[in-house]
Amino acid sequence: MGRGGRLPGLEADWQPEPPPKEASRPRLPGQAAALRLRRQTAWAWARPWPGGARGVKGARRWRRRRGGCCAGYWGRCRRRRRRGLSAPRAWARSGLVMATEQRPFHLVVFGASGFTGQFVTEEVAREQVDPERSSRLPWAVAGRSREKLQRVLEKAALKLGRPTLSSEVGIIICDIADPASLDEMAKQATVVLNCVGPYRFYGEPVIKACIENGASCIDISGEPQFLELMQLKYHEKAADKGVYIIGSSGFDSIPADLGVIYTRNKMNGTLTAVESFLTIHSGPEGLSIHDGTWKSAIYGFGDQSNLRKLRNASNLKPVPLIGPKLKRRWPISYCRELKGYSIPFMGSDVSVVKRTQRYLYENLEESPVQYAAYVTVGGITSVIKLMFAGLFFLFFVRFGIGRQLLIKFPWFFSFGYFSKQGPTQKQIDAASFTLTFFGQGYSQGIGTDKNKPNIKICTQVKGPEAGYVATPIAMVQAAMTLLNDASDLPKAGGVFTPGAAFSKTKLIDRLNKHGIEFSVISSSEV
């Protein structure tokens, strides 16, 4: 609804027809009433009431004559406008779940039949019956094939022991190539969980549809170019609509982004620099990752030049350095604290954390933290194996035919780490991750200009298998935070990193309760 009190696109001389009758088809309890209210409200707002008045005044006259029921609603809208709030921002200020008076679903999982989407679907189903929930959670799955979506729900019902699950969840048919269907999906959702990747090809139409139709959107992209481009293109549009677009809300990059914020909050002083080390633990059957992640990496590394151009075009001022500059480690370095070799982490964590620190510095006047990310690779045998895999990858990714070979034979070129089938359930159950943070800074009252850092702190984020257990948990809990902790979010909407959006919320507490644990290992003065 426009700020001027009228639906966008309505001309002054437009005479609406009465709302059409609802087509007969099965709906969830309460869904039909919500849809009728939405249509009747739109018709009522545009209709020229008796005496020529529109909006609240006309509604009151109509109510006195015909017993209408809209005056209370439009009175609330008028009070919101007096406080300087458009309708979407009023929802954001008082809780996004209020938008479900006109939207039948709190959450919609888009791409639910994909490899990662099916795990997100299972996690939403678990959240739906969480004993700590005080209210119902209406939700739906969305995708191109009703049959595939139905099979995903049946599989989740069998796994969770909930035979009635399929009848409790809505199904929305939409296609990434059909903008009208994306609009219809977004109109029915408060928050869309977008699981369709690679996001550089399929992410933008979903974000555009969500912003235009007043829905917030969360994705699990680990692609820096996509994430930074979406912020550049859509931040102001999302802010105008009062909706939240939050990327990288899976394993990439909630543990790293919130881990830095957690470390800062636990230090008794000023945190200036952090190094993180990711350790992946696997069971006797080894480790496997679905090739969707492999494809995203191929396209990302093959398009590095455009990422550099994007960053140069943004003309962002550098964030000031607090304390000594954090020295980068060699491509292969030995970590004495963890007693193993490490290499730079090539995911989106560094990009995301830097954007978060910029936001916190520019908007909340918080001291920025320098950050570097690494992944441990064990002993010298693993180092040699990864060196060969990395050389193969970096050579082939430079050429079109090389990228085609990498995509066609992921298992061969990744030395067995990636496959078209993805991990087995046994591999998922046996895997876990540990993300260790080593931070340094200054105690209270110590100047940062000429003195050396005099405090060190070590924290950890530990959790289950990263890609298909921790990622759905992080994504769903980010969505629940968006729904329930709206008063602690940035006051206006926009495109945010997880740390920028959730630094003042209870998301870390939610993650702790769901198996992604944040803890302090040690803290001492030097």
Secondary structure, 3 states (H helix, E strand, C coil): CCCCCCCCCCCCCCCCCCCCCCCCCCCCCCHHHHHHHHHHHHHHHHCCCHHHCCHHHHHHHHHHHHCCCCHHHHHHHHHHHHCCCCHHHHHHHHCHHHHHHCCCEEEEEECCCCHHHHHHHHHHHHHHCCCCCCCCCCEEEEECCHHHHHHHHHHHHHHHCCCCHHHHCEEEECCCCCHHHHHHHHHCEEEEEECCCCHHHHCHHHHHHHHHCCCEEEECCCCHHHHHHHHHHHHHHHHHHCCEEECCCECCEHHHHHHHHHHHHHCCEEEEEEEEEEEEECECCECCEEHHHHHHHHHHHCCHHHHHHHHHHHCCCCCCCCCCCCCCCCCCEEECCCCEEEEECCCCHHHHHHHHHHHHHHHHCCCCCEEEEEEEEECHHHHHHHHHHHHHHHHHCCCHHHHHHHHHCHHHHCCCCEECCCCCHHHHHHCEEEEEEEEEEEECCCCCCCCCCCEEEEEEEEEECHHHHHHHHHHHHHHHHHHHCHHHCCCCCEEECHHHHHCCCCHHHHHHHCCCEEEEEEEEEC
